[in-house]
Amino acid sequence: QLQLVESGGGLVQPGGSLRVSCAASGFTLDYHAIGWFRQAPGKEREGVSCINSSGGTTNYADSVKGRFTISRDNAKNTVYLQMNSLRPEDTAIYYCAPVICTVVTGTRFQNLNNYWGQGTQVTVSS
């Protein structure tokens, strides 16, 4: 199992920005593609964005394209999701997980672990 810890969530006003982080524990992220998922109250968990091991492939859900940017810093063993122009509908718990991320998979990626971390809450509200 690859242990990942999410952090950086919080309360932000509509139009604001937030950066959430996904840190690896006990292993190196260098060879793993990572995906961000989110789950809003009463809704199914959905894939938001993913990045392959080299950072050369990134995919985004249509709902966040142009507003969110995924990146990775392998030296810090961390993947980031920069979220700009936040909307109330972005309110959710955000999770990260190891995934397969290619041009073909798009955002139809799945968690390769058999569990989820605790996630980080993002709330967009005035």
N, CA, C and O of each residue as an XYZ file, in Angstrom:
504
protein
N       0.833     -1.184      0.000
C       0.000      0.000      0.000
C       0.883      1.256      0.000
O       1.883      1.331      0.715
N       0.499      2.207     -0.795
C       1.228      3.460     -0.851
C       0.486      4.463      0.002
O      -0.656      4.814     -0.294
N       1.143      4.935      1.080
C       0.473      5.854      1.993
C       0.662      7.292      1.541
O       1.785      7.757      1.349
N      -0.442      7.977      1.376
C      -0.442      9.375      0.959
C      -1.248     10.180      1.960
O      -2.269      9.711      2.463
N      -0.792     11.394      2.252
C      -1.461     12.255      3.227
C      -1.809     13.572      2.564
O      -0.944     14.262      2.023
N      -3.113     13.919      2.614
C      -3.586     15.160      2.021
C      -3.593     16.279      3.061
O      -3.833     16.039      4.245
N      -3.327     17.501      2.606
C      -3.367     18.652      3.507
C      -3.585     19.920      2.698
O      -3.504     19.911      1.470
N      -3.864     21.013      3.404
C      -3.952     22.312      2.756
C      -5.353     22.829      2.499
O      -5.522     23.937      1.989
N      -6.359     22.041      2.847
C      -7.726     22.498      2.634
C      -8.091     23.639      3.577
O      -7.319     24.013      4.460
N      -9.289     24.180      3.367
C      -9.733     25.260      4.229
C     -10.969     25.923      3.675
O     -11.607     25.424      2.748
N     -11.298     27.071      4.270
C     -12.450     27.863      3.849
C     -11.954     29.035      3.006
O     -11.046     29.759      3.413
N     -12.545     29.215      1.849
C     -12.139     30.293      0.953
C     -13.385     30.882      0.315
O     -14.384     30.189      0.122
N     -13.318     32.164     -0.009
C     -14.450     32.818     -0.654
C     -14.499     32.482     -2.138
O     -13.469     32.162     -2.731
N     -15.669     32.548     -2.739
C     -15.762     32.340     -4.188
C     -14.809     33.269     -4.923
O     -14.688     34.448     -4.591
N     -14.135     32.719     -5.924
C     -13.136     33.471     -6.665
C     -11.749     33.381     -6.078
O     -10.783     33.823     -6.700
N     -11.634     32.818     -4.899
C     -10.338     32.714     -4.230
C      -9.529     31.527     -4.700
O      -9.936     30.788     -5.596
N      -8.360     31.357     -4.071
C      -7.432     30.294     -4.448
C      -7.017     29.494     -3.228
O      -7.065     29.970     -2.094
N      -6.611     28.267     -3.499
C      -6.144     27.374     -2.445
C      -5.228     26.346     -3.102
O      -5.430     25.965     -4.256
N      -4.222     25.903     -2.357
C      -3.383     24.826     -2.857
C      -3.401     23.678     -1.867
O      -3.076     23.845     -0.692
N      -3.786     22.512     -2.360
C      -3.772     21.318     -1.520
C      -2.574     20.454     -1.905
O      -2.118     20.454     -3.049
N      -2.083     19.721     -0.911
C      -0.869     18.924     -1.097
C      -1.138     17.459     -0.809
O      -2.020     17.107     -0.026
N      -0.361     16.622     -1.458
C      -0.432     15.171     -1.271
C       0.988     14.684     -1.057
O       1.791     14.658     -1.990
N       1.299     14.298      0.175
C       2.657     13.902      0.534
C       2.746     12.389      0.702
O       1.869     11.764      1.297
N       3.808     11.819      0.172
C       4.033     10.377      0.294
C       4.746     10.066      1.602
O       5.602     10.823      2.060
N       4.378      8.946      2.184
C       4.996      8.527      3.440
C       5.577      7.136      3.280
O       4.855      6.183      2.986
N       6.893      7.020      3.476
C       7.510      5.711      3.483
C       7.905      5.167      2.127
O       8.384      4.037      2.030
N       7.713      5.948      1.081
C       8.119      5.501     -0.250
C       8.358      6.741     -1.097
O       7.960      7.845     -0.726
N       9.007      6.552     -2.232
C       9.243      7.679     -3.119
C       8.165      7.744     -4.192
O       7.740      6.728     -4.743
N       7.737      8.975     -4.469
C       6.682      9.181     -5.454
C       7.186      9.111     -6.891
O       6.391      9.055     -7.829
N       8.494      9.113     -7.062
C       9.096      9.308     -8.392
C       8.459      8.454     -9.489
O       8.296      8.918    -10.617
N       8.099      7.208     -9.166
C       7.658      6.289    -10.206
C       6.147      6.094    -10.252
O       5.651      5.171    -10.898
N       5.427      6.962     -9.570
C       3.980      6.763     -9.455
C       3.196      7.925    -10.029
O       3.503      9.088     -9.766
N       2.175      7.599    -10.821
C       1.203      8.612    -11.211
C       0.245      8.831    -10.045
O      -0.101      7.892     -9.328
N      -0.176     10.075     -9.864
C      -1.047     10.426     -8.753
C      -2.286     11.145     -9.264
O      -2.206     11.989    -10.156
N      -3.405     10.808     -8.701
C      -4.654     11.465     -9.070
C      -5.299     12.157     -7.880
O      -5.162     11.720     -6.737
N      -5.996     13.234     -8.166
C      -6.826     13.914     -7.162
C      -8.289     13.593     -7.445
O      -8.756     13.656     -8.582
N      -8.990     13.249     -6.378
C     -10.417     12.979     -6.432
C     -11.105     13.948     -5.469
O     -10.462     14.556     -4.614
N     -12.412     14.078     -5.623
C     -13.165     14.846     -4.639
C     -14.550     14.236     -4.480
O     -15.095     13.608     -5.387
N     -15.096     14.450     -3.275
C     -16.437     13.956     -2.993
C     -17.204     15.035     -2.251
O     -16.858     15.423     -1.135
N     -18.260     15.509     -2.906
C     -19.125     16.509     -2.305
C     -20.247     15.800     -1.541
O     -20.548     14.643     -1.832
N     -20.864     16.467     -0.581
C     -21.951     15.844      0.186
C     -23.058     15.328     -0.725
O     -23.568     16.057     -1.576
N     -23.419     14.071     -0.536
C     -24.506     13.494     -1.304
C     -24.161     13.105     -2.725
O     -25.034     12.692     -3.489
N     -22.887     13.235     -3.087
C     -22.474     12.901     -4.457
C     -21.411     11.816     -4.444
O     -20.764     11.568     -3.427
N     -21.244     11.180     -5.583
C     -20.214     10.162     -5.715
C     -18.838     10.825     -5.840
O     -18.715     11.966     -6.286
N     -17.822     10.084     -5.436
C     -16.464     10.573     -5.609
C     -16.136     10.651     -7.089
O     -16.508      9.762     -7.855
N     -15.446     11.701     -7.497
C     -15.114     11.887     -8.912
C     -13.640     12.222     -9.067
O     -13.024     12.814     -8.181
N     -13.089     11.833    -10.207
C     -11.714     12.188    -10.522
C     -11.642     13.635    -10.968
O     -12.446     14.081    -11.786
N     -10.678     14.368    -10.431
C     -10.520     15.790    -10.737
C      -9.337     16.021    -11.676
O      -9.454     16.733    -12.674
N      -8.210     15.418    -11.348
C      -6.998     15.651    -12.128
C      -5.990     14.562    -11.814
O      -6.018     13.970    -10.735
N      -5.101     14.299    -12.762
C      -4.025     13.342    -12.501
C      -2.751     13.807    -13.207
O      -2.784     14.617    -14.134
N      -1.637     13.267    -12.736
C      -0.338     13.589    -13.314
C       0.489     12.311    -13.356
O       0.499     11.545    -12.392
N       1.181     12.078    -14.469
C       1.970     10.845    -14.557
C       3.301     11.024    -13.814
O       3.583     12.095    -13.278
N       4.099      9.978    -13.790
C       5.297      9.978    -12.943
C       6.299     11.055    -13.356
O       6.980     11.626    -12.504
N       6.393     11.334    -14.644
C       7.365     12.337    -15.109
C       6.818     13.749    -15.060
O       7.574     14.717    -15.149
N       5.493     13.873    -14.918
C       4.870     15.190    -14.986
C       4.543     15.620    -16.398
O       4.017     16.711    -16.619
N       4.860     14.752    -17.366
C       4.640     15.115    -18.759
C       3.214     14.968    -19.232
O       2.844     15.524    -20.266
N       2.407     14.231    -18.496
C       0.990     14.068    -18.826
C       0.146     14.512    -17.648
O       0.332     14.046    -16.524
N      -0.783     15.415    -17.914
C      -1.743     15.852    -16.896
C      -3.131     15.836    -17.532
O      -3.297     16.179    -18.702
N      -4.105     15.438    -16.752
C      -5.490     15.414    -17.214
C      -6.379     16.135    -16.214
O      -6.112     16.134    -15.013
N      -7.444     16.755    -16.728
C      -8.343     17.516    -15.876
C      -9.794     17.226    -16.242
O     -10.130     17.029    -17.410
N     -10.636     17.205    -15.231
C     -12.069     17.150    -15.481
C     -12.499     18.457    -16.147
O     -11.919     19.512    -15.892
N     -13.507     18.378    -16.992
C     -13.973     19.574    -17.691
C     -14.375     20.680    -16.716
O     -14.207     21.866    -17.003
N     -14.899     20.284    -15.580
C     -15.407     21.263    -14.610
C     -14.297     22.097    -13.970
O     -14.573     23.156    -13.406
N     -13.044     21.636    -14.050
C     -11.951     22.378    -13.407
C     -10.899     22.841    -14.411
O      -9.963     23.553    -14.045
N     -11.046     22.446    -15.657
C     -10.059     22.799    -16.676
C      -9.928     24.311    -16.776
O     -10.922     25.033    -16.847
N      -8.683     24.775    -16.781
C      -8.433     26.212    -16.857
C      -8.409     26.910    -15.512
O      -7.992     28.065    -15.423
N      -8.849     26.228    -14.462
C      -8.863     26.812    -13.111
C      -7.913     26.088    -12.173
O      -7.312     26.711    -11.299
N      -7.772     24.786    -12.345
C      -6.921     23.980    -11.470
C      -5.650     23.585    -12.217
O      -5.666     23.382    -13.431
N      -4.551     23.479    -11.474
C      -3.284     23.031    -12.038
C      -2.657     21.999    -11.117
O      -2.448     22.255     -9.931
N      -2.357     20.828    -11.672
C      -1.688     19.783    -10.895
C      -0.197     19.844    -11.195
O       0.205     20.111    -12.327
N       0.616     19.595    -10.180
C       2.065     19.596    -10.376
C       2.689     18.647     -9.360
O       2.026     18.187     -8.431
N       3.960     18.366     -9.550
C       4.637     17.486     -8.611
C       6.055     17.986     -8.384
O       6.687     18.551     -9.276
N       6.533     17.765     -7.180
C       7.903     18.070     -6.819
C       8.471     16.784     -6.238
O       8.307     16.509     -5.050
N       9.132     16.005     -7.066
C       9.629     14.707     -6.613
C      10.697     14.851     -5.527
O      10.858     13.957     -4.697
N      11.415     15.950     -5.527
C      12.423     16.176     -4.493
C      11.769     16.314     -3.118
O      12.353     15.959     -2.094
N      10.530     16.846     -3.124
C       9.787     16.991     -1.865
C       8.791     15.852     -1.668
O       8.051     15.818     -0.684
N       8.787     14.918     -2.623
C       7.890     13.761     -2.505
C       6.434     14.175     -2.367
O       5.677     13.589     -1.593
N       6.053     15.195     -3.130
C       4.735     15.798     -2.965
C       4.115     16.145     -4.317
O       4.802     16.561     -5.249
N       2.792     15.962     -4.395
C       2.002     16.401     -5.543
C       1.054     17.494     -5.054
O       0.496     17.409     -3.960
N       0.885     18.511     -5.880
C       0.051     19.652     -5.512
C      -1.126     19.801     -6.457
O      -1.079     19.367     -7.608
N      -2.183     20.422     -5.950
C      -3.300     20.831     -6.789
C      -3.574     22.299     -6.461
O      -4.113     22.627     -5.404
N      -3.190     23.170     -7.391
C      -3.451     24.596     -7.247
C      -4.835     24.880     -7.790
O      -5.133     24.578     -8.946
N      -5.679     25.461     -6.954
C      -7.077     25.696     -7.331
C      -7.343     27.202     -7.320
O      -7.282     27.849     -6.274
N      -7.634     27.738     -8.485
C      -7.937     29.169     -8.627
C      -9.394     29.351     -9.047
O     -10.058     28.406     -9.473
N      -9.867     30.577     -8.917
C     -11.250     30.915     -9.311
C     -12.241     29.912     -8.737
O     -13.114     29.403     -9.440
N     -12.088     29.644     -7.459
C     -12.915     28.619     -6.818
C     -14.385     29.012     -6.796
O     -14.733     30.186     -6.672
N     -15.234     28.001     -6.919
C     -16.678     28.172     -6.949
C     -17.305     27.372     -5.803
O     -16.692     26.426     -5.309
N     -18.494     27.731     -5.382
C     -19.156     26.948     -4.330
C     -19.272     25.467     -4.688
O     -19.208     24.612     -3.805
N     -19.439     25.164     -5.952
C     -19.573     23.757     -6.368
C     -18.259     22.986     -6.276
O     -18.253     21.771     -6.474
N     -17.158     23.651     -5.985
C     -15.885     22.965     -5.742
C     -15.790     22.464     -4.299
O     -14.843     21.759     -3.950
N     -16.750     22.819     -3.473
C     -16.763     22.374     -2.080
C     -16.846     20.854     -2.014
O     -17.767     20.248     -2.562
N     -15.886     20.251     -1.347
C     -15.808     18.786     -1.279
C     -14.638     18.402     -0.387
O     -13.830     19.244      0.006
N     -14.565     17.115     -0.078
C     -13.345     16.560      0.513
C     -12.476     16.097     -0.650
O     -12.936     15.378     -1.536
N     -11.224     16.515     -0.634
C     -10.292     16.188     -1.704
C      -9.341     15.087     -1.242
O      -8.770     15.155     -0.153
N      -9.183     14.076     -2.088
C      -8.344     12.925     -1.801
C      -7.316     12.750     -2.913
O      -7.559     13.118     -4.062
N      -6.174     12.189     -2.560
C      -5.214     11.809     -3.587
C      -4.954     10.307     -3.471
O      -5.146      9.704     -2.415
N      -4.514      9.727     -4.575
C      -4.284      8.288     -4.603
C      -3.392      7.957     -5.790
O      -3.338      8.719     -6.755
N      -2.692      6.825     -5.730
C      -1.945      6.371     -6.900
C      -2.925      5.899     -7.974
O      -3.909      5.223     -7.672
N      -2.648      6.259     -9.226
C      -3.553      5.931    -10.326
C      -2.726      5.607    -11.560
O      -1.500      5.715    -11.556
N      -3.426      5.208    -12.615
C      -2.838      5.153    -13.947
C      -3.305      6.400    -14.678
O      -4.507      6.637    -14.799
N      -2.366      7.195    -15.163
C      -2.691      8.480    -15.780
C      -2.014      8.560    -17.138
O      -0.800      8.743    -17.234
N      -2.811      8.420    -18.178
C      -2.292      8.518    -19.538
C      -3.216      9.403    -20.358
O      -4.277      9.819    -19.891
N      -2.804      9.682    -21.573
C      -3.658     10.446    -22.475
C      -4.964      9.684    -22.708
O      -6.023     10.290    -22.869
N      -4.882      8.365    -22.725
C      -6.067      7.534    -22.992
C      -7.013      7.516    -21.807
O      -8.229      7.584    -21.987
N      -6.473      7.424    -20.589
C      -7.355      7.309    -19.417
C      -8.108      8.591    -19.143
O      -9.215      8.547    -18.606
N      -7.544      9.728    -19.495
C      -8.213     10.990    -19.179
C      -8.452     11.081    -17.687
O      -7.528     10.868    -16.902
N      -9.670     11.391    -17.280
C      -9.990     11.438    -15.857
C     -10.762     10.193    -15.414
O     -11.391     10.196    -14.355
N     -10.714      9.129    -16.223
C     -11.376      7.881    -15.845
C     -10.421      6.997    -15.054
O     -10.398      5.778    -15.222
N      -9.624      7.641    -14.178
C      -8.643      6.861    -13.418
C      -9.269      6.338    -12.130
O     -10.268      6.866    -11.640
N      -8.658      5.297    -11.604
C      -9.146      4.636    -10.392
C      -8.042      4.589     -9.350
O      -6.857      4.555     -9.680
N      -8.442      4.587     -8.106
C      -7.497      4.447     -7.004
C      -6.889      3.050     -7.027
O      -7.619      2.061     -6.966
N      -5.582      2.954     -7.113
C      -4.913      1.651     -7.138
C      -4.727      1.086     -5.733
O      -4.427     -0.098     -5.580
N      -4.901      1.918     -4.706
C      -4.927      1.400     -3.340
C      -6.310      0.819     -3.062
O      -7.257      1.093     -3.799
N      -6.430      0.034     -2.020
C      -7.759     -0.461     -1.647
C      -8.309      0.289     -0.446
O      -9.164     -0.225      0.275
N      -7.821      1.501     -0.232
C      -8.349      2.337      0.839
C      -8.157      3.791      0.446
O      -7.432      4.115     -0.495
N      -8.831      4.661      1.197
C      -8.713      6.099      0.996
C      -8.108      6.742      2.233
O      -8.352      6.283      3.349
N      -7.320      7.802      2.055
C      -6.824      8.572      3.176
C      -7.946      9.394      3.786
O      -9.114      9.238      3.430
N      -7.571     10.279      4.719
C      -8.600     11.067      5.399
C      -9.085     12.242      4.555
O     -10.137     12.820      4.830
N      -8.316     12.592      3.530
C      -8.708     13.702      2.665
C      -8.513     15.041      3.340
O      -8.124     15.119      4.505
N      -8.791     16.098      2.587
C      -8.717     17.450      3.131
C      -9.938     18.221      2.653
O     -10.267     18.216      1.466
N     -10.609     18.885      3.595
C     -11.867     19.561      3.286
C     -11.600     20.919      2.637
O     -10.826     21.728      3.147
N     -12.255     21.146      1.510
C     -12.226     22.445      0.855
C     -13.650     22.984      0.842
O     -14.562     22.336      0.327
N     -13.837     24.158      1.404
C     -15.148     24.782      1.456
C     -15.073     26.149      0.801
O     -14.275     26.998      1.194
N     -15.914     26.350     -0.203
C     -15.953     27.627     -0.916
C     -17.283     28.295     -0.585
O     -18.347     27.844     -1.010
N     -17.200     29.364      0.172
C     -18.420     30.009      0.642
C     -18.125     31.441      1.038
O     -17.028     31.759      1.498
N     -19.117     32.304      0.856
C     -18.970     33.694      1.293
C     -19.539     33.860      2.702
O     -19.511     34.961      3.253
